Amino acid sequence: MGRLVSIVRGAGIALLFAVIALCLAVTIVPPFLDRIYYQGPVSRHYDGAHFFNPDGAIDVPAPPGASRQGFIARWLIGNDDRPEWPLGIAVKPARPAPFAAPRGMVATWVGHATVLVQAAGLNILTDPIWSDYASPLPPLGPKRIARPGIKFDDLPKIDLILLSHNHYDHMDLPTLKRLWERDRPKIVTSLGNDSILKAHGIPATALDWGQSVSGAALNGLAPQAVIQCGSYEHCPDYQVHVTRNHHWGSRWGADRNRALWSSFVIETRAGNIFFAGDTGAGDMGWPMQARRYGPIRLALIPIGAFRFWKGQMRSDAHIGPLQAVDVFQRLGASTAIPIHWGTFRLSYEQWDTPPRMLELALRCAGIARKRFAPLRIGQSLPVPTVSAVPIGPKRCDDRAIRALE
């Protein structure tokens, strides 16, 4: 019996090291995994082969006193000091109405960066993922701990999908394939990501930062056509603007930054919607650029996966709650929903650290919680009309913020 246990243990260790070697090989050595997703003229953020952040490169440092290689290896095998997450989160899935009212806006958090926004008869999805794993090699990789806040079959017909970049927790090809086959939605993304989708039979419109497309053009009408719908339902009277943020892209490691990342502003008859995608702070100029398109009724702003060792308060690739409040203010948004937390365990904070820290950050800024309140997965928010955000007394507790794990 002892010999059998030893054999099983040895086989398990060998398999574990084989998995680690495979993961490291995928990210370090294989030029054959490189892909060219986009070719075009050199620009302020494209050197002819790769995209880059004009406000500074993304750095992924190791924790103090650790090597980067050791840090990556411990992360891959789970032998690290990350706080424990719950094995599962209870979710009561929503059953959304087919549409919002003509001037209404309702947002339902599906989980992670996936939000259903129903505005003026349009049904919009951001970075949809219904898969159980955010990984190229499931069941390896981050596993969903909370089921989607809307069952796939309960989704209303989707008119528009916004796809921010090509990481697996944002570009989920199985979900996108199902949505395309069911609804034939219009998909807007940034340069190069359309090549990945096209290879899987999914058409998309890819734009550069600062470019825009009308709903009319996406639906085969003249780009500047005056839209007059007999019914507001599915009416293509909207405009999508692809805007800058601060991130990076890759599917296999060797194809790093071959496709662009972005945020979005969507102009609808019910008001403007801002979707930050996945982003770090960078120079923090990009929220003001989005603000130029007009008042923002609803902003979707990430708050999670910002901590990669104990006590870290920000990272280059992901904003945390403190920066998210700054983004909210720079946008001049009226209402925001925090996203990118509580669904996939990607980093080192506790499951509920992001929303708890967000509440403290809002107090520090003198902003009422209702303006930027976390939703439960599956919870819907009737979005209030645009109004100025009053600044009340500022009550900062830096010690409490830093005490959160």
C-alpha positions in Angstrom: 0.0 0.0 0.0 2.8 2.4 0.9 4.5 1.6 -2.4 1.3 2.4 -4.3 1.0 5.7 -2.4 4.6 6.6 -3.3 4.0 5.8 -7.0 0.8 7.9 -7.1 2.6 10.8 -5.3 5.5 10.6 -7.6 3.3 10.5 -10.7 1.4 13.5 -9.3 4.6 15.5 -8.8 5.8 14.6 -12.3 2.5 15.7 -13.8 2.7 18.9 -11.9 6.1 19.7 -13.1 5.1 18.8 -16.7 2.2 21.3 -16.4 4.6 24.0 -15.1 7.0 23.3 -17.9 4.2 23.5 -20.5 3.0 26.8 -19.1 6.5 28.3 -19.0 7.2 27.0 -22.5 4.0 28.6 -23.8 5.0 32.0 -22.3 8.8 32.0 -22.8 10.2 29.9 -25.7 8.0 29.2 -28.7 8.2 31.7 -31.5 6.0 29.4 -33.5 3.1 30.5 -31.3 3.5 34.1 -32.4 0.7 35.5 -34.6 0.4 38.6 -36.7 -3.1 39.8 -36.1 -2.8 43.3 -37.6 -0.6 45.1 -40.2 -0.9 48.8 -40.7 0.9 52.1 -40.6 3.1 53.1 -37.7 1.4 55.3 -35.1 1.9 56.8 -31.7 1.0 53.4 -30.2 2.0 50.9 -33.0 5.6 50.4 -34.1 4.8 48.3 -37.2 4.7 45.0 -35.4 3.5 45.5 -31.9 1.2 47.9 -30.1 2.4 49.7 -26.9 1.2 52.2 -24.3 2.4 55.7 -25.3 2.3 56.7 -21.6 4.7 53.9 -20.5 5.3 50.2 -20.7 3.5 47.6 -18.5 5.9 46.3 -15.8 5.2 43.1 -13.9 7.7 43.2 -11.0 8.3 40.3 -8.6 7.3 40.8 -4.9 10.0 42.4 -2.7 12.8 39.8 -2.0 11.6 37.3 -4.7 12.7 36.4 -8.2 10.3 36.8 -11.0 10.8 33.2 -12.1 10.1 31.9 -8.6 7.1 34.1 -8.3 5.6 32.8 -11.5 6.3 29.2 -10.6 4.7 29.5 -7.2 1.7 31.2 -8.8 1.3 28.4 -11.3 1.3 25.6 -8.7 -0.7 27.6 -6.2 2.1 27.4 -3.6 2.0 31.0 -2.5 0.6 33.2 0.2 -2.6 34.3 -1.5 -5.6 34.7 0.9 -8.1 31.9 0.5 -11.2 32.5 -1.7 -14.6 30.9 -1.1 -15.1 27.7 -3.1 -18.4 29.1 -4.5 -20.6 32.1 -4.3 -24.4 31.8 -4.2 -26.0 33.6 -7.2 -29.6 34.2 -8.0 -29.6 34.7 -11.8 -31.6 37.6 -13.2 -34.2 37.2 -15.9 -34.0 40.5 -17.7 -36.8 42.1 -19.7 -36.5 42.1 -23.5 -35.7 45.8 -23.5 -35.3 48.9 -21.4 -37.8 51.8 -21.9 -37.1 54.3 -24.7 -35.2 56.6 -22.4 -34.4 54.0 -19.7 -31.2 52.3 -18.8 -30.8 49.1 -16.8 -27.5 47.3 -16.1 -27.1 43.7 -14.9 -23.8 42.4 -13.6 -23.2 39.0 -15.1 -19.8 38.6 -13.4 -16.2 39.7 -14.0 -16.2 42.3 -16.8 -19.5 41.0 -18.3 -22.4 43.5 -18.0 -25.7 43.5 -19.8 -26.6 47.1 -20.4 -30.1 47.7 -21.8 -30.5 51.3 -23.0 -33.1 52.9 -25.3 -34.2 49.5 -26.8 -30.6 48.3 -27.3 -29.1 45.2 -25.6 -25.4 45.6 -25.1 -22.9 43.0 -23.7 -19.4 43.8 -22.5 -16.6 41.2 -22.7 -19.0 38.3 -22.4 -17.8 35.1 -20.7 -20.0 32.2 -19.8 -17.3 29.6 -19.7 -16.2 27.9 -16.5 -12.5 28.6 -17.0 -10.6 31.7 -18.2 -7.8 29.8 -19.8 -6.3 28.4 -23.0 -6.0 25.0 -21.4 -9.1 24.3 -19.3 -9.4 22.8 -16.7 -6.1 24.5 -15.9 -6.2 28.1 -15.1 -8.6 30.4 -13.3 -11.9 28.8 -12.6 -15.2 30.6 -12.1 -16.3 30.6 -8.5 -19.7 32.1 -9.2 -22.1 31.1 -12.0 -23.1 33.8 -14.5 -25.7 36.3 -13.2 -27.9 35.6 -16.2 -28.4 32.1 -17.6 -27.3 32.1 -21.2 -30.8 31.0 -22.4 -32.3 33.9 -20.5 -30.3 36.5 -22.3 -32.4 38.8 -24.4 -31.4 39.2 -28.1 -28.1 41.0 -28.1 -27.6 43.8 -30.5 -24.0 45.0 -29.7 -21.0 43.4 -28.1 -18.0 45.4 -26.9 -14.8 43.4 -26.8 -11.9 45.2 -25.0 -8.9 42.9 -25.7 -7.8 39.3 -26.2 -7.1 38.0 -22.8 -9.1 34.8 -22.0 -11.1 36.3 -19.2 -12.3 39.0 -21.7 -12.3 37.3 -25.1 -14.1 34.0 -24.5 -14.4 32.4 -27.9 -16.9 29.7 -27.0 -19.3 32.3 -25.6 -18.8 34.7 -28.5 -19.5 31.8 -31.0 -22.8 30.9 -29.2 -23.8 34.6 -29.2 -23.0 35.0 -32.9 -24.8 31.8 -33.9 -27.9 32.8 -31.9 -28.3 36.6 -32.4 -25.8 37.8 -35.1 -24.9 40.8 -32.9 -22.6 43.6 -34.0 -19.2 43.2 -32.4 -16.9 46.2 -32.0 -13.3 45.8 -30.8 -9.9 47.3 -31.3 -7.3 46.6 -34.0 -6.2 43.0 -34.5 -8.8 41.3 -32.4 -11.0 40.9 -35.3 -8.5 38.5 -36.9 -8.8 36.1 -33.9 -12.6 36.2 -34.1 -12.6 35.8 -37.9 -10.5 32.6 -37.6 -13.4 31.2 -35.6 -16.1 32.3 -38.0 -17.1 35.4 -36.0 -17.2 38.7 -37.9 -16.3 41.9 -36.0 -15.5 45.6 -36.7 -12.0 46.6 -35.4 -11.1 50.2 -34.8 -8.1 52.2 -33.6 -8.2 54.5 -30.6 -10.1 57.7 -31.5 -12.1 56.1 -34.2 -15.9 55.7 -34.2 -18.6 53.8 -35.9 -22.4 54.4 -36.0 -25.0 51.8 -35.4 -26.3 52.7 -38.9 -23.0 51.8 -40.5 -22.7 48.5 -38.5 -26.2 47.6 -39.8 -25.3 48.3 -43.5 -26.9 51.8 -43.7 -25.2 55.0 -44.8 -22.8 55.9 -41.9 -24.5 59.3 -41.3 -28.1 58.1 -42.0 -30.8 59.6 -39.9 -32.4 56.8 -38.0 -36.1 56.8 -37.7 -37.4 53.5 -36.2 -41.1 52.7 -36.0 -40.3 50.9 -32.8 -37.4 51.7 -30.6 -36.6 48.0 -30.1 -33.2 47.1 -31.7 -33.0 50.5 -33.3 -29.4 51.2 -34.5 -29.5 54.8 -33.4 -26.2 54.7 -31.5 -22.5 55.6 -31.9 -19.5 53.6 -30.6 -16.2 55.4 -29.9 -13.1 53.3 -29.3 -11.0 55.1 -26.7 -7.5 54.7 -25.1 -6.8 52.9 -21.9 -3.6 51.3 -20.4 -3.2 47.6 -20.8 -1.7 44.8 -23.0 -2.8 41.8 -25.0 -1.8 38.2 -25.6 -3.3 34.8 -26.2 -0.2 32.6 -25.9 2.6 34.8 -24.6 4.7 34.9 -27.8 2.0 37.0 -29.5 2.2 39.7 -26.8 0.8 43.1 -28.0 0.0 41.9 -31.5 -3.5 43.2 -31.0 -4.7 46.4 -29.4 -6.6 46.9 -26.1 -9.2 49.7 -25.6 -12.0 51.2 -23.6 -15.3 52.5 -25.2 -17.9 55.2 -25.1 -21.3 54.3 -26.5 -23.7 57.2 -27.2 -27.4 56.2 -27.0 -30.6 58.1 -26.9 -30.8 57.2 -23.2 -27.3 58.7 -22.5 -23.6 57.8 -22.8 -22.1 54.6 -21.4 -18.4 54.2 -20.7 -16.8 50.7 -20.5 -13.2 50.9 -19.2 -12.3 47.3 -20.4 -9.2 46.1 -18.5 -6.8 48.8 -17.6 -4.1 50.2 -15.4 -3.8 53.8 -14.5 -1.1 54.9 -16.9 -1.0 58.7 -17.2 -4.7 58.9 -16.2 -5.3 61.1 -19.2 -7.6 58.6 -20.9 -10.7 59.2 -18.7 -10.7 62.8 -19.7 -10.5 61.8 -23.4 -13.6 59.7 -22.9 -15.3 62.5 -21.1 -15.1 64.7 -24.2 -18.0 62.8 -25.9 -20.4 64.2 -23.4 -22.0 63.4 -20.0 -21.6 59.8 -18.9 -24.8 58.3 -17.4 -23.1 55.0 -16.6 -19.5 54.0 -16.2 -18.2 50.4 -15.9 -14.9 50.6 -14.0 -12.7 47.7 -12.9 -11.6 47.5 -9.2 -10.1 44.0 -8.8 -6.9 41.9 -9.6 -4.7 44.8 -8.6 -2.6 43.1 -5.9 0.1 40.6 -6.6 1.7 40.5 -3.2 0.7 41.4 0.3 0.2 45.1 0.8 0.5 46.1 -2.9 -1.9 49.0 -3.6 -1.7 49.2 -7.4 -0.2 47.4 -10.4 0.7 48.7 -13.9 -1.9 46.5 -15.7 -4.9 46.8 -13.3 -6.4 49.7 -11.4 -7.6 49.0 -7.8 -10.4 50.8 -5.9 -8.3 53.9 -5.1 -7.5 54.5 -8.8 -11.1 53.5 -9.8 -12.5 56.4 -7.7 -10.0 58.7 -9.4 -11.2 57.4 -12.8 -14.8 58.0 -11.8 -14.1 61.6 -10.9 -12.0 62.3 -14.0 -14.8 60.8 -16.2 -17.3 63.1 -14.6 -19.7 60.1 -14.6 -23.0 60.2 -12.8 -23.2 56.5 -11.8 -20.7 53.7 -11.9 -20.7 49.9 -11.4 -17.5 48.3 -10.2 -16.5 45.3 -12.3 -13.5 42.8 -12.7 -13.7 41.3 -9.2 -15.2 38.4 -7.4 -15.6 35.9 -10.3 -12.2 34.5 -11.2 -9.3 34.4 -8.7 -6.5 36.2 -10.6 -4.4 37.9 -8.0 -3.7 38.1 -4.2 -6.4 40.2 -2.6 -9.2 38.5 -0.7 -12.5 37.9 -2.5 -14.2 40.9 -0.9 -11.2 43.2 -0.6 -12.0 45.3 -3.7 -15.6 46.3 -2.7 -14.6 46.9 0.9 -11.6 49.1 -0.2 -13.9 50.9 -2.7 -16.3 51.9 0.1 -13.4 53.4 2.1 -12.0 55.1 -1.0 -15.4 56.7 -1.7 -15.6 58.0 1.9 -12.1 59.5 1.5 -13.3 61.3 -1.7 -16.6 62.5 -0.2 -18.7 60.6 -2.7 -21.9 58.9 -1.7 -21.7 55.1 -1.9 -24.8 54.9 -4.2 -22.9 56.6 -7.0 -20.4 53.7 -7.3 -21.9 50.8 -5.3 -21.0 47.1 -5.9 -23.7 44.9 -7.3 -24.3 41.2 -6.5 -23.7 39.0 -9.4 -27.1 38.8 -11.1 -28.3 42.1 -9.6 -29.8 44.7 -11.9 -29.5 48.5 -11.5 -32.0 50.9 -13.0 -29.5 53.6 -13.8 -30.5 57.1 -12.7 -30.5 60.0 -15.2 -27.4 62.1 -15.4 -26.8 64.4 -12.4 -23.9 66.2 -10.9 -22.1 64.2 -8.2 -22.0 66.3 -5.0 -18.8 66.1 -2.8 -19.6 65.7 0.9 -17.3 65.6 3.9 -14.1 63.6 3.3 -13.4 60.9 5.9 -10.2 59.2 5.1 -9.0 56.1 7.1 -5.7 55.2 5.5 -4.9 52.6 8.2 -8.2 50.8 7.5 -7.4 50.8 3.7 -4.0 49.4 4.2 -5.2 46.8 6.7 -7.3 45.1 4.0 -5.8 41.9 2.6 
